[in-house]
Amino acid sequence: MKEKLEKLLSNSKSSYYNYPVSAILECKDNKLFNGVNIETSSPQSGICAERCAIYSAIANGYNKDDFKAIHLMAKSGKKITPCFVCRQTLIDYCNEDLKIISYYDGKTEEFTVGDLCVYTFSDKDLK
């Protein structure tokens, strides 16, 4: 997966913050959905790599019970975890046991949505 993430980094559109990120959402049926961060001159209208991959899977008919893991890499080579906007998407559209695998500096580190997102606010709180 590391090689695919490295290659995918070149698709990032990150000319404002210069922080390319790639993500690959792996489904239980082995289907992969790619995502990269895409920035615009108005920061709020861009998208992070994680949400790009998740929303692509959803648009193709997949749902949280289909997701196995999301793999992440930043061109900086530094450890990467989802931002808080992406964490809310993970809470709303992924299961708590979804694996989040960060590739950095020749290492990998694994988390779950539950590990990263404690004290959540979700659709359950709206009922």
C-alpha positions as a Markdown table, in Angstrom:
| # | Residue | x | y | z |
|---|---|---|---|---|
| 1 | Met | 0.0 | 0.0 | 0.0 |
| 2 | Lys | 2.9 | 2.3 | 0.7 |
| 3 | Glu | 4.0 | 2.4 | -2.9 |
| 4 | Lys | 0.5 | 3.2 | -4.1 |
| 5 | Leu | 0.2 | 6.1 | -1.5 |
| 6 | Glu | 3.6 | 7.5 | -2.6 |
| 7 | Lys | 2.5 | 7.5 | -6.3 |
| 8 | Leu | -0.9 | 9.0 | -5.4 |
| 9 | Leu | 0.8 | 12.0 | -3.7 |
| 10 | Ser | 1.6 | 13.4 | -7.1 |
| 11 | Asn | -2.1 | 13.9 | -7.7 |
| 12 | Ser | -2.5 | 16.2 | -4.7 |
| 13 | Lys | -3.4 | 19.8 | -5.5 |
| 14 | Ser | -1.7 | 21.6 | -2.6 |
| 15 | Ser | -0.2 | 24.8 | -4.0 |
| 16 | Tyr | -1.4 | 26.9 | -1.1 |
| 17 | Tyr | -0.2 | 25.0 | 2.0 |
| 18 | Asn | 2.3 | 22.8 | 0.1 |
| 19 | Tyr | 1.3 | 19.8 | 2.2 |
| 20 | Pro | 0.4 | 16.9 | -0.2 |
| 21 | Val | -1.5 | 14.1 | 1.4 |
| 22 | Ser | -2.8 | 10.8 | 0.0 |
| 23 | Ala | -5.4 | 8.4 | 1.3 |
| 24 | Ile | -6.6 | 5.0 | 0.2 |
| 25 | Leu | -9.8 | 3.6 | 1.6 |
| 26 | Glu | -9.7 | -0.2 | 1.6 |
| 27 | Cys | -13.0 | -2.0 | 1.5 |
| 28 | Lys | -13.7 | -5.5 | 2.7 |
| 29 | Asp | -14.2 | -6.7 | -0.9 |
| 30 | Asn | -10.7 | -5.4 | -1.7 |
| 31 | Lys | -12.0 | -2.4 | -3.7 |
| 32 | Leu | -9.8 | 0.6 | -3.2 |
| 33 | Phe | -10.9 | 4.3 | -3.3 |
| 34 | Asn | -8.1 | 6.9 | -3.7 |
| 35 | Gly | -8.2 | 10.3 | -2.2 |
| 36 | Val | -5.8 | 13.3 | -2.2 |
| 37 | Asn | -6.1 | 16.7 | -0.7 |
| 38 | Ile | -7.3 | 19.4 | -3.1 |
| 39 | Glu | -6.9 | 23.0 | -2.0 |
| 40 | Thr | -8.5 | 26.1 | -3.4 |
| 41 | Ser | -7.8 | 29.8 | -2.8 |
| 42 | Ser | -10.7 | 29.6 | -0.3 |
| 43 | Pro | -9.5 | 27.1 | 2.2 |
| 44 | Gln | -13.0 | 26.0 | 3.3 |
| 45 | Ser | -13.9 | 24.9 | -0.2 |
| 46 | Gly | -11.0 | 22.4 | -0.5 |
| 47 | Ile | -11.1 | 18.8 | 0.7 |
| 48 | Cys | -8.7 | 16.5 | 2.6 |
| 49 | Ala | -7.5 | 13.2 | 1.2 |
| 50 | Glu | -9.4 | 11.1 | 3.8 |
| 51 | Arg | -12.8 | 12.7 | 3.0 |
| 52 | Cys | -12.1 | 12.6 | -0.7 |
| 53 | Ala | -11.6 | 8.8 | -0.5 |
| 54 | Ile | -14.6 | 8.2 | 1.8 |
| 55 | Tyr | -17.0 | 10.3 | -0.2 |
| 56 | Ser | -15.9 | 8.6 | -3.4 |
| 57 | Ala | -16.7 | 5.2 | -1.8 |
| 58 | Ile | -20.1 | 6.5 | -0.6 |
| 59 | Ala | -20.8 | 7.9 | -4.1 |
| 60 | Asn | -20.1 | 4.4 | -5.5 |
| 61 | Gly | -22.7 | 2.8 | -3.2 |
| 62 | Tyr | -20.4 | 1.7 | -0.4 |
| 63 | Asn | -21.2 | 2.3 | 3.3 |
| 64 | Lys | -19.4 | 2.0 | 6.7 |
| 65 | Asp | -20.0 | -1.7 | 7.0 |
| 66 | Asp | -18.0 | -2.2 | 3.8 |
| 67 | Phe | -14.9 | -0.3 | 4.9 |
| 68 | Lys | -11.9 | -2.2 | 6.2 |
| 69 | Ala | -9.1 | 0.4 | 6.6 |
| 70 | Ile | -7.9 | 3.8 | 5.5 |
| 71 | His | -4.3 | 4.3 | 4.7 |
| 72 | Leu | -2.6 | 7.7 | 4.9 |
| 73 | Met | 0.6 | 9.4 | 3.8 |
| 74 | Ala | 2.0 | 12.9 | 3.7 |
| 75 | Lys | 4.7 | 14.0 | 1.3 |
| 76 | Ser | 6.5 | 15.6 | 4.3 |
| 77 | Gly | 7.3 | 12.1 | 5.5 |
| 78 | Lys | 5.9 | 13.1 | 8.9 |
| 79 | Lys | 3.4 | 11.1 | 10.9 |
| 80 | Ile | -0.2 | 12.0 | 9.8 |
| 81 | Thr | -3.5 | 11.5 | 11.5 |
| 82 | Pro | -6.9 | 12.9 | 10.3 |
| 83 | Cys | -7.7 | 16.5 | 11.0 |
| 84 | Phe | -10.8 | 17.2 | 13.2 |
| 85 | Val | -13.1 | 17.8 | 10.2 |
| 86 | Cys | -12.0 | 14.4 | 8.8 |
| 87 | Arg | -12.5 | 12.8 | 12.2 |
| 88 | Gln | -16.1 | 14.0 | 12.2 |
| 89 | Thr | -16.6 | 12.3 | 8.8 |
| 90 | Leu | -15.0 | 9.2 | 10.2 |
| 91 | Ile | -17.4 | 9.3 | 13.2 |
| 92 | Asp | -20.4 | 9.8 | 10.9 |
| 93 | Tyr | -19.6 | 7.5 | 8.0 |
| 94 | Cys | -17.3 | 4.8 | 9.4 |
| 95 | Asn | -17.4 | 2.2 | 12.1 |
| 96 | Glu | -15.5 | 2.8 | 15.3 |
| 97 | Asp | -13.2 | -0.2 | 14.6 |
| 98 | Leu | -12.1 | 1.1 | 11.2 |
| 99 | Lys | -8.3 | 0.9 | 11.0 |
| 100 | Ile | -6.5 | 4.1 | 10.3 |
| 101 | Ile | -2.9 | 3.3 | 9.1 |
| 102 | Ser | -0.4 | 6.1 | 8.9 |
| 103 | Tyr | 2.8 | 5.6 | 6.8 |
| 104 | Tyr | 5.7 | 7.9 | 7.7 |
| 105 | Asp | 9.5 | 7.9 | 7.9 |
| 106 | Gly | 9.7 | 4.2 | 6.9 |
| 107 | Lys | 7.2 | 3.3 | 9.7 |
| 108 | Thr | 3.6 | 2.5 | 10.0 |
| 109 | Glu | 1.3 | 3.2 | 12.9 |
| 110 | Glu | -2.2 | 1.9 | 13.3 |
| 111 | Phe | -5.2 | 3.4 | 15.1 |
| 112 | Thr | -8.9 | 3.0 | 15.0 |
| 113 | Val | -11.6 | 5.6 | 14.7 |
| 114 | Gly | -12.4 | 4.9 | 18.4 |
| 115 | Asp | -8.8 | 5.5 | 19.4 |
| 116 | Leu | -8.6 | 8.9 | 17.7 |
| 117 | Cys | -12.2 | 10.0 | 18.3 |
| 118 | Val | -13.2 | 10.0 | 22.0 |
| 119 | Tyr | -16.1 | 12.0 | 23.4 |
| 120 | Thr | -17.8 | 12.1 | 20.0 |
| 121 | Phe | -20.8 | 13.9 | 18.8 |
| 122 | Ser | -22.7 | 12.0 | 16.2 |
| 123 | Asp | -26.2 | 11.3 | 14.7 |
| 124 | Lys | -27.0 | 9.4 | 17.9 |
| 125 | Asp | -26.7 | 12.7 | 19.9 |
| 126 | Leu | -29.3 | 14.3 | 17.6 |
| 127 | Lys | -32.1 | 11.9 | 18.5 |
